Amino acid sequence: MSTTAPAAAGSATHDAGGAGALPTGPVPTAEELAALYAHAAHNYAPLPVVLAHGEGAWVTDTSGRRYLDALAGYSALNFGHRHPRLTAVAHQQLDRLTLVSRAFDHDRFADFTGELAALCGKDAVLPMNTGAEAVETAIKAARRWGYQRKGIAEGAARIVVAAGNFHGRTTTIVSFSTDPDARGGYGPYTPGFDVVGYGDLAALEAAITDDTCAVLLEPIQGEGGVIIPPEGYLHGVRDVCDRRGVLLVADEIQSGLGRTGRTFACEHEGVVPDLYILGKALGGGVIPLSAIVADREVMDVFTPGSHGSTFGGNPLACAVGTEVVRMLTEGTWQPRAAALGARLETGLSALPEGLLDGWRVRGLWAGLDVAGGRTGRQVCEALLARGVLAKDTHGSTIRLAPPLVITEDEVDLLVATLAEALTD
Ligand SMILES: *Cc1c(COP(=O)(O)O)cnc(C)c1O
């Protein structure tokens, strides 16, 4: 495999210091960080680094230190920071038309919806902005479909979801979260959801009743720690949904759009859901853009006035989103993610015994369970000190999701730095 990215954004070309020339030096002081957050809500606990510039797989902080970005905005930056094709279309669109609201049509809408529908093999697209909004849109579509097409009694529709899910932060979505931090204190909660163990096909089928309109799942649980379900699970879920007349709704917001080595993670089991939920990388790391994608039979439950968004499907987002879809349609990113992921997996396999309790890789996406009682946060701080940015999740897990523009040498650098940080 070539170490050159499919387009000019190859971070290797920007790598002034060369692989191995990682920065060292003090992180911002506690006083500097306190000043930064003096007027901010405390709903995040970011790593102590203040970034000012990004290109490809690399970011630079306010003191000029460079870091390899191994998180990529939770996969919102699949194509790296400021990919030239994406910034070019954004600049062009900024100089023409940015927002009209859906009260009027604009000349960027048809290309985006048509090309995204084609990428998904579906009839129709409903664009929104954030992932959570798209999940909410999917829940509305599934419920209406249940009432109008399946004949469920009004107000009785139920949706089966998985324990350990992450689908966003709205009150309805956290209502069926099993994470006490995400859910606690936000009641009263939206009813109508049944939670079953992720990967437990028998439990899923047992939870389905005549009132069930949909099964909503991440094909790989991202926030959960890159949890890959047992082989055959997604295929089995598809089969259960077909037999029981229930929609399969796949939240591919983090797993989709090239990350796993395929356009969609569902493809690893040859599964096509009834409804795709997309976000994150759809906006190219430039603009928030999400969507649901489905066939007419599902999408046409929406009628004028029954759902919408002021910013959803705006010209700027559609211009960037269309370019993202074209890049994926060219088909070079998916095998690139697969090959780089195989290299990452080889590197992780060669780590000394005892550093990790377990790890999972699918495409260029890995969840690592840190051994020895250290927290993921501690290891992420050790990585930061060595010039690699990554994010912990659920205590002892670290997620690696570098941009797909990363080179083979940079994957090796990531693994070598990880080995050091784990032995700190
Ligand atoms: C990030 C994420 C969401 C929520 O997206 P936001 O844009 O943060 O609202 C939903 N589902 C999955 C699987 C995600 O990873």
The ligand as a Tripos MOL2 file, in Angstrom:
@<TRIPOS>MOLECULE
LIG
   15    15     1     0     0
SMALL
NO_CHARGES

@<TRIPOS>ATOM
      1 C1        -21.3520   10.9930   18.2110 C.3       1 LIG1
      2 C2        -22.4710   10.0440   18.0930 C.ar      1 LIG1
      3 C3        -23.8080   10.4750   18.1460 C.ar      1 LIG1
      4 C4        -24.1820   11.8990   18.4590 C.3       1 LIG1
      5 O1        -23.6970   12.8230   17.5270 O.3       1 LIG1
      6 P1        -23.6370   14.3820   17.9110 P.3       1 LIG1
      7 O2        -23.2470   15.0400   16.6160 O.co2     1 LIG1
      8 O3        -22.5980   14.5330   18.9740 O.co2     1 LIG1
      9 O4        -24.9990   14.7630   18.3700 O.co2     1 LIG1
     10 C5        -24.7940    9.5370   17.9580 C.ar      1 LIG1
     11 N1        -24.5120    8.2520   17.7310 N.ar      1 LIG1
     12 C6        -23.2370    7.7980   17.6570 C.ar      1 LIG1
     13 C7        -22.9850    6.3490   17.3770 C.3       1 LIG1
     14 C8        -22.1870    8.6730   17.8620 C.ar      1 LIG1
     15 O5        -20.9360    8.2140   17.8440 O.3       1 LIG1
@<TRIPOS>BOND
     1     1     2 1
     2     2     3 ar
     3     2    14 ar
     4     3     4 1
     5     3    10 ar
     6     4     5 1
     7     5     6 1
     8     6     7 2
     9     6     8 1
    10     6     9 1
    11    10    11 ar
    12    11    12 ar
    13    12    13 1
    14    12    14 ar
    15    14    15 1
@<TRIPOS>SUBSTRUCTURE
     1 LIG1         1 GROUP 0 **** ****
